[in-house]
Amino acid sequence: MITGTDLRDRLEHDIKTDRYVLNMGPQHPATHGVFRVVLTLDGEVIVNAEAVCGYLHRGIEKLAEARTYTQVIPYTDRMDYLAAMLNNLGYVQTLEKMMGVEVPERAEYIRVICAELTRIASHLISVGTYSIEIGGITGFFYCLRDREKILDLIEMISGSRMTVSYMRVGGVSEDLPAEFLPQVKKLMKELPAAFDEYDGLITGNEIFQARTKFVGVLNPETAINYSASGPMLRASGVNWDLRKARPYSVYDRFDFEVPLGRNGDCFDRFRMRILEMRQSVRIIEQALEGLPEGPFMGKAPKVIKPPVGEMYHEIEGARGILGYYLVSDGSPKPYRMHVRRPSFINLGLLSELCRGWKLADVVAILGSVDIVLGEVDC
Amino acid sequence: MFGKGLATGLEITLKELFTPKVTIQYPEERAPLPARFHGRFTLDKEACIACGLCQNACPNRVINCVRTKVDKKNVLTGYHMDIQYCLFCGLCVEACPKGALRFSQDFEMACYHRENVPLVLLAEGDRPACDVSAAGGKEVKAGD
């Protein structure tokens, strides 16, 4: 005779559904571009999530080999197109390290201002799209409204909104325009209030919290083992920010904090970005205060010919550690370029994070990793 | 209390209802463009010394500047840009020693036919100085 308890036991342990494979993407709005996930499901539960990337592969590393060092700069914009200034910065700093070029003080400050503005703009997209992915369209428009102001400033400096190509070996391509300083100061006053708005609209929302808190938990050991970086790593409570840990440029002169998460869940990863934006505002304000007079371009040779050898240099990008590896054979073109793209490496955790969670959580987890496909595929 | 976060959010959206609108009704209204805006290119034909630096600076080989040598001096006789491959990075404008090549504020470059896309800043035969080639000037391709 089968008792009720037995039946429940059987239902829970013995009776299983067939596993099936569900394809998500490459045309899926939540994947932020052309990206495909092949999900193996047991009922509604994820057994395995296989990331398939390469739909946006343009071979930028290979293209670089056929171009002079300066001509590669516009290509770096197109990797993480949401944070082009940071890509520029990593690339030119690698070359400067290779050639021992001195960068004037003013240029360093301009670079920090631009890099942090871009970091805010990039995080705004991340925060906004995450709000959409959880089902709240409103939050997105608030983020884009403020990102627009930052893009206007970046356009004022470089002439382009996203693909800036602003930094050069030895400095930056042009000095800050006169109308820039009052506007950026005004914006820095406005932004903290805007961050409060996002907190009220998105972070504090009960539905949002129910969908993200304790979902896709990443413990610090796994994060380190997978060499995750950026907000993803710090959400798990690992204090590793290159701006603090190994300061480059003039970051050692600014007073800012590295926000850390406690649980390593989707909510923490989302929260990291809002907290980081607040810190970026602090950095920009300090940089504006200390902005020295002087040249914006150092003494760099016209034709860039680094000595034979190799160089690896990394900076803290918007999504994690952005590293450039350059090999020079003494010619004006790089022999080999490799980029450590944080999105790509963070994406390796996708399967680990999704396993055991429900199908509906995949979008929440993927959004919290915050990938940019231009960077994943390069 | 459950629902407090929702109420806060609604309060923020309600407040936004009374703030001025930020949307610009393009094309009736236009946002002001910054002076450095990367729009369509313009070329000051008189200032250009046909050095070909812009052509060499381009990462995508967009620029083709046709030069004619007259009395050991280069004269520009044609200037074409395959603008469909242009990245608008500004390396060519930066490379110009005479400030002849510049960005304009024109960004509306969409057109109906593909053959209209390439930008001809100086067509061969446009230039009165072009009769120099008849006077024995030999055409040289920049970059050779």
Contacts between the chains, C-beta under 8 A, distances in Angstrom:
chain1	res1	chain2	res2	distance
A	67	B	59	5.3
A	70	B	57	7.6
A	70	B	91	6.6
A	71	B	57	7.4
A	71	B	58	7.7
A	71	B	59	3.7
A	71	B	91	6.8
A	72	B	59	7.5
A	73	B	89	7.2
A	73	B	91	7.8
A	74	B	59	5.6
A	74	B	87	4.7
A	74	B	89	3.7
A	74	B	91	7.2
A	75	B	59	7.0
A	77	B	89	7.7
A	138	B	9	7.5
A	138	B	13	6.1
A	142	B	12	8.0
A	142	B	16	7.7
A	145	B	22	5.8
A	148	B	22	7.5
A	152	B	34	7.8
A	155	B	34	5.5
A	155	B	36	7.8
A	155	B	37	6.9
A	156	B	34	4.3
A	156	B	36	6.9
A	157	B	36	7.4
A	158	B	36	6.9
A	159	B	34	7.1
A	159	B	36	3.9
A	159	B	37	5.5
A	159	B	38	4.1
A	159	B	90	6.2
A	159	B	103	6.6
A	160	B	38	5.2
A	160	B	88	6.4
A	160	B	89	8.0
A	160	B	90	7.9
A	163	B	87	6.8
A	163	B	88	7.3
A	163	B	89	7.3
A	165	B	87	7.6
A	165	B	89	4.1
A	165	B	90	6.3
A	165	B	91	7.2
A	173	B	90	7.2
A	173	B	94	6.2
A	174	B	36	6.9
A	177	B	34	7.4
A	177	B	35	7.0
A	177	B	36	7.1
A	197	B	12	5.4
A	200	B	5	7.9
A	200	B	8	4.5
A	200	B	9	5.9
A	200	B	11	7.4
A	200	B	12	4.9
A	201	B	8	7.9
A	201	B	9	4.7
A	201	B	12	5.4
A	201	B	13	7.4
A	202	B	9	7.8
A	204	B	4	7.7
A	204	B	5	3.9
A	204	B	8	5.5
A	204	B	9	7.1
A	205	B	5	4.7
A	205	B	6	6.3
A	205	B	9	5.6
A	206	B	2	5.9
A	206	B	3	6.8
A	206	B	4	7.9
A	206	B	5	4.8
A	206	B	6	6.3
A	207	B	6	7.5
A	208	B	5	7.9
A	209	B	5	7.4
